[in-house]
């Protein structure tokens, strides 16, 4: 055994979210490398703190029901949400996850005694995971690594709430600074966030390193084959969600591009199919009802991850859309897309994602807010087979986005953090 690791991750199965993949795979691969890994996460069930040795988790009850708002739980969530909003309006920082954080801290001695971790990885978001990691590191003198899947202050995913409530912005500034000052190392999902920490916090003892997420070939074994794919048609697949956490991801330009194409060539009504596979709201779908009514866009709704990967595997073209002003926006699905070796249409600009597609030579980038340019490129992809077949994926570059590649980079950071903590 290499050592004992405690990963603090609120987003973890059975929650269905792209954010769960990183801590889940981190735990899985580190166990394969000989580490004893326990994941501290939440549960919405009425139980005492639970250690499940079958999957190596400690689950602390979260009364907010934030990701399971059904029936009476929705009423409880609404009351707690209103209470949180009331405090924030008064200038008192509070979060829907505050109750979970307090319960974890209350049981911290029991957790530490049970796990006896040599090192802790606290995975943001939410910020409460960092607060818990800071508390455990300072109270029990355990080396801490802070993991940023997104930036807190750099290109913040919670910008609207930070702008709405000054107490949130102030508290987030405090948490980020304390996290850097407490941690032995900072790891991030993308270079822009890493560079931010290196430039903004000139603290010699903190190592900042990019540890990207990635694909796992095991996930692509025994995939179901969607029965809706007609081989005579051209199938575009989009998996996941339209919106980011701030709800401002603009996707209407892609659908406007489809309308331009169909108006120019009526035959595309029968040839082109865009499959939406994921969690889409009425506000997402109402603006594209015209395209759904003529069968060009098909909404398959939320399916299992295996089914989603099955759609990706047999697509003619994989679609991904990001905001051009969020350079570090890296969705989990881009790693899945890369593994399929299928052509990617990336509606993005000046982002890490655009750089990934370019380096791996796996598809085409175009600005997401230019429907005419999207239409011209997509028309060529669909109609010109020579152009469609012209991309040559760079397998060596693609393999740099596997989980195992980055876990092998993480292990020395963990060992160094343990050594620094023991000598500190």
N, C-alpha and C positions, 0 to 999 in steps of 0.2 A: 504494500500500500504506500502511495506517495505522500498522503496527508489527508486531513479531514477538512472539507470545504462546506460552508453554509452559504447557499444562494438565497438572497431575499428577492422574491419576485411576486408581486401581486398578480400580474397577468400570467396565469399558468393553467393548464388543463384541470378541470373540464371547460374553463372559459374558452370560447371560440373566438380567437383574435389573432391577427398576424403577430402581435406582440408576444404571444405565448411561445412561439417557435424558438426564439433565441435562447431563453433560459432552459427550455426543455432539451434542446439539442446540446447545449453547453453541459447540462447535467449528464446526459446520455454518453457523450464522447469522453468526458473527463472520467467517468466510471470505467469506460473501456481502457483508458490510460492508467488505471490503477488507483484513482482517487476515491475516497469514501465521501459521497456527496449527499447532503440533505438540503431540500428546498423548503424554505419558510414562505408560506403563501396563505391564502384565505379560504374560508368556507362560509357558505350562507346557512348551513345547517345548525340546529340547536345542539351543539356538542361542546364538550370541554376540549382544551388544546389536545390535539391528537397526533401521535407519531405513527405513521403507517409504514412499517418496515418493508412492505411489499413494493412500494414505489418510492420510498425514501423522502416522504414529505412530512412537514409539520403544518397543520392547518389550524389557523386561529380564526374564530368566528368574526365575521364582519356584519354588523347589524344593518348596514346601509342597503344591502341587496342591490347594489348599483348595477350589476350585470345580470340580474335575475329578477326583473320587475314584472311579476305576474301575480294576479289576484291581490290578496291582502298585502303581499310584499310590495306591490306598487304603491299602495297607500302609505306604508311605512316609509318607503323611499321618498315619496313626495313630501311628507312631513319633515323628514330630515333634510331634504334639499332646501325647503323653505327656511328652516332654521339656519342652515349654513348661509343662505343668501342674506338673511336678516343680519347675522353677525358681520358678514363682509360689508354690508351697507353701513354698518355702524363703525367700520374701520377696524374690526377685530378679525384677524386672520382665522379662517376655519375652512375645512375641506370635508367633502363627503367621505373621505377615507380616514379622517381624524379618529373616529371611534375605533377603527381597526388598529391604527398605529398605537393608540393608548392601551388597547388590550394586549398587543404584542409586547409592549414595554413592561406592562404589569407582569407578564409571564416570562420575562427575559431570563431571569435566573434559572428557571426550570428548563428553558430552551438551551442555554449555554451548558448547563450541567448534563443535559441529555446528549447534545451533539459533540461538545468539547472541540469546537472548530479550531483549526490552525490558521485559517484565513476566511474572510467573509467577502462575498461579491454582492453588492447592492445594485439592483438593476432598475434604472429610471426609464420611463415613468411608471407610477406616479412618484411625486417627491417624497411621499411618506416612506418609501423603501430606503431612500437616502437618509432620512431622519432616523430611521430604525438602525441602519448600518452605523451611522455616526454615534448613536447612543451606545450600541453594543461595543464599538471599538474603544470609545472613551471610558466606558464603565468597567469593561472586563479586559481591556488591554489586548485586543485581538486585531491583527493587521486587517485593514480594510482596502478593498479595491472598488471604486465607484464605476459603474458601467452605464454609459449614456447611449440609449437607443435613439434619443433625440436630444436636442439642446434645451436647456432650461431658459437661459437668457439669449443664447445664440439661435437665431431663427426659431423663436419659441412656438411650440405647437399650441400653447395656451395664451397667445398674444391677446385675443379679445378680452379674456377675463383679467389679464394683467393690466390692460388699458382701462377696463371698467372699474376695477377696485385697486387703489394704490396700495392697500395693505397686502394684497397678494404679490404684487411686484416686489415690495420691500422684503417680504418673507422669502420669496424665491431667491433674491439677491443674497440674503443671509445664508440660506441653505447651500447654494452653490459655493459660496466662499468657504463655509465651514466644511463642506465635503472635500474640497481640494486641500484644505489645511489639515484635515484629519487623515485622509487616505494616504496609503503608501504608493498607490498608483491609480491612474485614471485611464479607462479604456473606453473607446467610442466606436460607433458603427461606421463612421466615415471620416475621411481626412479633414474636411472643413471644420468639424467639431473638434477634432484633435488639435488642429492648428490654432483654433480659438483658445483652447486651454493653454497651449504653449505660449501664445502671444500675450494673453490677458493675465495669466497668473505666472509670474516668474519666480516660482518656488522651487528651489534646487532639489528638494527631497522627493518631489512628485514626478513619477514617470508617466508621460502621456503617450498612448500608443493606440493605433487603429486596429481593432479586432473586429473585422466585418462579420456579418452573419454569412450564410451560405446554403448550398443545397446538400442534401443527403441522398445518395442513390437508393438507399433502402426504401425511401418514401415512394419511389416510382415502380416498385415491384407489385405485380398482380393488380394493375389498375383496371377498373371497369371501363368498358368502351361505350360511350354515349350512342344510343340508337338513332338519334335525330340527325346524324350527319349524312347528307346526300353527297356522294362522291362527285357528282356533276356540278356541284356548287362550290363557291369559294367561301371558306369559313374563317371568320375573325373571332377570336375568343378574348374576352376581358374577364378576369377573375378578381374578386375582392369587393371593394367599395369605391364609389366615386369620390366621396368627400374625405378630406383629412380631418384631424381632430378639431380644427377650427372651422370646418364646414365651408371653406371658401375655394375649394378646388374647382376650377371652371372646366367643365367637360362639354358644354353645349356647342363649342366650336367644332368638335369632332362630328357631332350629329348634323350640324349645318353642312359640313363637308360631304356627308352622305347624301343630303338633299341635293346639293349642287351636282354630285355625280349622277344621281338618278334622273334629275331634270335633263341632264346632258345626254344620258343614254338610258332609255326606258328598260332595256334588256337587263340592266343590273338589278331590277326588282326581283327577277327570278334567279339570277346568278349569285348575288351577294347575300350572305347571312352573317349577322353580328350576334354572337351569343354572350349574354350577360350572365355571369355565374357568380352569385354572391349575395350580399345583404344590401338590397336597394329599397329605398323608401318611396312612398307615393310621390313626394316632391321630386325625387330622382326620375321617376318614370312618366309622370304626367306630361312633361314637356316633349317627350318623344313618342307620345301615343300614336301620332300619325305614322311613324316608322314601324311601330309594333303592329298597327292595324294592317299594313300591307305585307307583313311577314319578313321585312328586312332585319328588324331587331327582334330577338327572342329573349325573353327574360326567364331564366331557369331558377331564379331564386337562390336561397341559401342551401347548399348541399354539403355533404361530408368532404373532408380534405381530399380523400382518395378520389372521389368523383370529380372534384375540381381539377386535380392533377390529370385525370383521365381526359377531360376536355382539352387541357393544355397540350397533352401528348399528341392528339390527332388534329390539332388546328392547322390551318394553312398559314395563319398569321396571328401573332400574339400582340395584344394592344396593352400599353401602359401609359398613364397620363399623370404628370406631376406639375406642380406650380413652378414657373420659371424662377421665382424669387426665393425658393427654398433649395439652396444648393445641396444640402445634405439629405434631402428626402429620398430615402432608399427603402422601397417596399419589399417585404419578404418575397413577393411573387417574382421580382426580377431574377432572383437566384434560381427559382424554380424554372422560369422561362429559359434561362441560360442553359440549364441542364438538358432541356428537351431538344436543343439544337435547332428549334424551329425559328423562322424569321420573326424579328421583333419590330413593331412600329412603336417607337418611343416618342410620344408627344411631350417634349421637354426641351429645356434650353439652359445652357450654362450650369448644369447640375452634375453631381457625381454619377447619376444614372446615365446621363448622356455620355459621359466619359467611359463608363463600363461598356455600353453598347458599341462605342467606337473602338475601344481597345480589343474587345473580343471579336469584333467584326461579325456581329450577330444580327444586324439589321440596320434600320434607318432612323435618324433623329430629325424631327421637324418641330418648329415652335408651336406650342399647344394652342395659341390664340390666333392662328392664321388659317382660317377655314379654306381659303382658296389654295394655299400651298399644300395643306393636308389633302385636299381633293385631288390635286394634280399628282402628288406622289402616290396616293392610294390607287388612283386610276391606273397608273403605270404598273404598280405591283400586281394588281388584279389582271390586267390585260396583256402585259408583256412578260411571257414566260422566261425569255432570256434574261431580262432584268431581274425577275423574281429569283431565278437560280444563280444570280451573279455573286451573291454574298458567300464568303468562304470563312466559316467560323474558325477562330484561332483556339484550338483545344488546349494549348498550354496556358493561355490567358484565362480561359474558362475555368480550368482546374484551380486557379488561384481563388475562385469564389466558392470552393467547397468548404463545408464546416470543418473537416479534419485539418485542412491547411491552416485555418485560423486558430483552431484549438492548439495546434502545435506551437503557434506563436504565443498563445496565452499562458501555457504551462511555465515557461521560464519567468514570466512576470509574477505568477503566483509564488514560485519558489523564492524569487528575489524579495517579494513583499514579506514573506514569512521570515526570511533571514534579517531583513531590516527591522521588522517588528521585534524579533527576539533580541536584536542588538541595540534597540532603541532605548 
